[in-house]
Amino acid sequence: MAAAWQPDPSFLPYGRQSVEEEDIAAVAAVLRGDWLTQGPAVAAFERALAGRVGAAGAVACANATAALRLAYTALGIGPGDAVVVPSNTFLATASAARHTGAEVAFADVDPDSGLMGVAEAEAAIARARHAGWRVRALAPVHYAGQTAPMAGLAALARAERLALVEDAAHAIGTVDLSAGERPVGAGWPEVEAGSLTVFSFHPVKTIAAGEGGAVTGNDPALMARVRRLCNHGMVRDPPAGEGFADPKAALDAEGRPNPWYYEMAEPGFNHRLSDIHAALVLSQLGRLDRFVERRARLMALYAERLVPLAPLLRPPALVPWCRPAWHLCAARIDFDAVGRTRAAVMTGLRALGIGSQVHYIPVHRQPYWRRRYGDLAMSDAVLPGAMRHYAQTLSLPLFPAMADGDVARVAAALEQVLS
């Protein structure tokens, strides 16, 4: 029998989960119990997450793509509508909107921070309306752990009567400073059309469920719809004042719901999170502050160690309106000035035991969107910031288990490869 594959302990990937004995014990407790799914661990995690981010409620689900789909669908977004999405994001922010039947109005980003601002969102809204689309929502992406300028975007959403879906897959633990100290996930209640936040618990994110996601929000009716949609659209215990559509079938002689009974108010999805995953991420949530602090320390070391490589290489651009929980160290490299392609740099780093990645290929460049909207409507000239960001970005290793000396090792490898 071939030996089991073992990772190279000397190799530094761009991201890695941090699993400790308490996490293993939490998962083992679920495996020894009665509920592998639809049990108490999911509810416990939802309560803890909502409390941690300052939201009235949270719905855990299978992954962040499912969370985005739930958020868009719960807001009633569908055919004829459009969602404004920055081109610098993962595929899911746009594709989840398309799954509702909506169109996607791609917005440009600042080339240094990779974030969509108010001006970029306004330009995307104008292009969408010129195309005849009914713009329904803004979906800002909190890239690498830094937030988009949310006070301005929330004001824009309120003025335009748009919903707000924050893609915070990178940003659990980040605090927005533009309107006091508001944790990402607390939402923007002043946005009357609806405000929801989406999180990811993929292994390379700050806390991990294996696979997992969540939606947080403050509107009880909106969050109730998110919860129904997450579980097939089923209703076993209708909200106060609503009741069952068929009370004769639903209730016993004393007016209590029959224990087997449920109704489907609308078609939903099976986007549930299992108790196994919930136990892991709940355990990790207890160490979130430690993870955030460690990532901040590593980013500070990068800022020091990368100084000698300027101006060929610069650390991520900082924005003043948030206190980031860093997910990525997305360095900016002038590959033309270096005289080496990004592929050559990545290959050279890998030969020295250093992993790297690119976040992201601008979504508007993907074949599906080019076929749907055409090169003219979605040309690189319309979204130059996204293209400039893509041309220079390279994500370097960043995860809590890294030692301080690992940053020096990365910097030394970069100096060797870039020279």
Number of C-alpha atoms within 10 A of each C-alpha: 3 4 5 6 6 6 7 8 7 9 13 23 17 20 24 18 17 17 15 10 8 12 18 13 14 20 23 14 13 21 14 9 10 10 14 20 16 13 17 16 24 25 16 14 23 22 17 17 26 21 14 18 22 18 23 18 22 28 27 30 30 23 23 26 27 25 30 28 26 30 32 27 20 22 21 12 24 18 14 13 22 26 31 29 27 31 29 30 23 18 16 16 28 27 20 22 28 20 14 17 16 23 25 26 29 29 31 27 26 17 22 22 20 31 28 30 19 21 15 19 25 16 16 25 25 14 17 21 13 10 11 12 20 18 25 24 26 26 26 28 28 25 26 24 25 30 31 26 21 26 16 15 22 22 16 19 25 19 11 16 16 21 24 31 27 29 30 28 27 27 28 29 25 25 23 24 17 15 11 9 13 17 20 30 33 23 26 23 15 12 21 15 16 24 28 32 26 32 27 30 26 20 17 20 25 32 26 25 27 19 18 26 28 29 32 30 28 21 17 12 11 17 23 18 19 28 24 24 26 26 18 17 19 20 20 16 13 15 12 6 6 8 13 20 12 9 12 11 12 19 15 12 8 6 10 10 20 13 10 7 13 17 15 16 15 12 11 20 15 14 22 24 25 21 24 22 25 34 27 25 28 25 22 23 22 14 13 17 14 12 22 21 15 21 24 19 15 23 19 13 16 24 14 14 17 22 14 12 17 12 13 16 23 21 23 21 13 12 15 12 19 23 19 26 25 29 24 27 24 28 19 24 22 18 18 12 11 16 11 14 12 19 9 14 19 20 16 18 21 16 13 19 17 22 20 21 16 17 19 20 19 23 23 30 16 11 10 12 17 16 11 11 15 13 14 10 15 19 14 17 12 17 23 15 25 29 23 17 24 20 19 20 28 25 20 27 22 27 26 19 15 16 12 13 11 18 23 16 17 22 20 16 19 21 14 13 18 20 10
